[in-house]
Amino acid sequence: MATKLFVSISLALALAASAIAQNPAAPDLSGKWVLNLAKSQMKGRNIHSEVIAIKYSGFKIKMSFTTDGKQSTEEYIADGKKRVVGTVDGRDVVQRAYWDGSALVTEISIRIDRLVGGSKTRWALSPDGRSLTCEWNDGESVLVYDKQ
């Protein structure tokens, strides 16, 4: 009986270790990123310049944008949970962020009685760590940033 328990626990630990090994750590997107207009495909967007400063610590991600001289900040907790982060015209703005493999996915929606509208972005770091790609709404727009 004790041998079966030992074998079962050993097998469970081996499977858990295998699962952890197959799920690599999330990449660190920290740094200063400058929009590369030549490599980007912006449908319905009129951006002339953009710089993003990203700070990443644990699950917390802070993105400070300077877009055509205007500044804004977005903060995420990449744990997959939905959070109300503000209101627009009395409606909740709901945000969610999570890792899909090595890509950071962020979702922002407006909620009335249920979630309606919104956007989804997928942030992916190049293998060499020198460029960051932001894909909006499944490829509607693709913005490419170079690391500075």
N, C-alpha and C positions, 0 to 999 in steps of 0.2 A: 504494500500500500504506500509506504513512504517512498519507495523507488519510483512508482508511477507519478506521485506528486512532484518529486524532484525532476523527473523527465518532462512533465507538463510545464513546470515553471521554467525550466531551461529552454524548452522550445518556444514558449511565449516571449522570453527575453531575447532570444535570437531573432524572432520575427520582428519584434519592436525595434531592435538595433538595425535590422535590414531596412525597415521602413524609414527610420531616421536618416540612414545613410543615403537613401534614394531621394530625399527631400533636402536639397542643398539650402544653406543659409541664404536669406534674402540679400541681394547686393546692396552695397552702401551707395546711394545716389547723391551723397553729400558733395557739395562743391558749387562752383559758379558755372552756369551753362548759358551760352549765347546762341540765339536762334540763327540757323543757317538758312537764309531765304532761298538760296539756289537749290537746296536739297528738299525743301518743304513743299507740300501741296496743300494750300489753304483754300478750301471751298467755302465761299461766303464769309471769309475773314479778310480784313484789311489791316494787317499788322505790318509795320515797317521795321520795327526793331523790338526785341524782347530779350531780357536777361533774367534768369532765374537763379536765385541763391537757395540751395537746398541744404537743410540740416536734418540729419537722421540719427535717432537715438532710440534703440529698442524698437518699440512699435510706433513711436511718435515721429512724424515727418512734418517739417515746416517748410513751405515753399514761399519765398518772397519774390514777387514778380515786379519788374519794371518794364512796362509795355508802352512803347511810344511816349516815354516820359512819365507815365502814370504808374503809381505804386499800389500794390495790393498784396495781401498775404492769405494763404490757405494753410490750414493745419489739419492733419489727418492722424488717426490712430488706426494702424493697419491690422486690425484684429477681426474684421468681418462683421462687426456689429453696426447696426443702423443707429444713428444719433441725430437728434434735432439740433441744428447748429445756428438757427436763426429763423426769422420770418420775413416774408415778402407779401405785402398787402394782406396781412392777417393769416397767411398760409404758412405752414411749417416747411422749412427747408431741411431735408433729410440727407445725410451724408453717410457713405459707407466706403471703407477702404480695406483691401486685402491683397495678399500675394497670390498670384496664379503662376506657380513655378517661380521663375526669376523676374516676372513682370509685376509691377505695382498697378493694381486696378483701383480707380476711384470712381465713385458714382455719386451724383448729386441730383435729387429729385424734389419736386414740390408736392406736398401732401395736402389734400382737402379732406376728404373722408378716407381716401385711399391714395396711394402714390400715383401721381400722374406726371407726365412730361419728365424732362431731365436730360442729363448727359452722362456718358460713360467714357472714361479715358483709360488708356493702357500705356504705362510708362515702361519702356524696356531699354536696358543698358546694352551697348554693343559689347561683343566678347573682349575687345581690347580696352574697354572702359573709357574711350575717348568721345563717344557720342551717345546721346540720349534721345530716343524716339518717343513721341507722344502721339498716339493714334486716338482720334476722337470718334465716338459713335461708330465703331466697326469700320474704320477707314474713310469716313466722310472727309476728314482732314488729317493730314499727317505732318507733324512738325518735328524737325530734326534740329537738335541742339549740339553744339560742340563744347567740350570741356575747356575751361580757361585755366 
